[in-house]
Amino acid sequence: MPPVNAAGELPEDVELRGTIQIKIGLIADNPRGGERRDVTVKVSEGLGVFHARVAQICQNLALPNEFIIYSKRTKQAIQSTFVPLNEDNFAEVLRSRWSRISQHEVNRWTSEDSTPAESFQFEFFVYKPRQQRAPVSTIRRATARGIARARQRIQQYMEENNVEIGEIELQHLAVMNARRPEGSALEIPRDNTTLQARRIDRERRQLQDQNDEAEAQ
């Protein structure tokens, strides 16, 4: 029987060369570029073994757990025609791509003392969805009414937790919370500005105590 094409029958029990390209985005968005890794494929092993091999090679690329491997049927195929591999079509898709190896390619490999099985590379693709950015909270303008409501919430917090907050720190916290998005939980941070306001309140109390003592004497 004459060979199916210039390269002959697809060798199914030989590890053949390939590349796996990780494209960022969805296939419908036609993403460009992407990191490439070398991979080998043996048709007789089936898709399950090949899928596990790809997962191991790309384990540091944070692929989705149930990623799909796509392949080309022709050398110039565009993304919209990439074929998702499954157990039923795995061998057929690879055989289809192999059958399109040209005589020119075979002649070039022969001149390099190589064979199609040694030189040809299948191309595979995996799509990694883009990470969704967390919504950016809008900082509101601290109105007088908002500050007053925030002061009431802080004073309630003081009563419920039996803590004392000085006037300067109280005002700072009220303004900060008044700027937060509507419905946000009360925040009592320990950043440098809050700690500085707390220190000033403490120093004011110390001066006031000294003045009170001096007046009493």
PEQUIWO-V799733 format. One line per field, one symbol per residue. phi: phi as a letter, one per 20 degrees, with the letter a starting at -180 (. if undefined). A space follows every 50 residues. Layout:
# PEQUIWO-V799733
phi = ???
This chain:
# PEQUIWO-V799733
phi = .fffbfenfffedcfdeacddeeepdffelfdmpfdcfbdccgffnfgff fffffffdfedlffgdfdedbdecfefegfdfdffbffdgfffffffffe fefffffffffelcdgfedfcfdcbcddgfffffgefeeefeefffffff ffffffffffdlcdcfffffffffffffefggnfffddfcffffffffff gffffffffffffffff
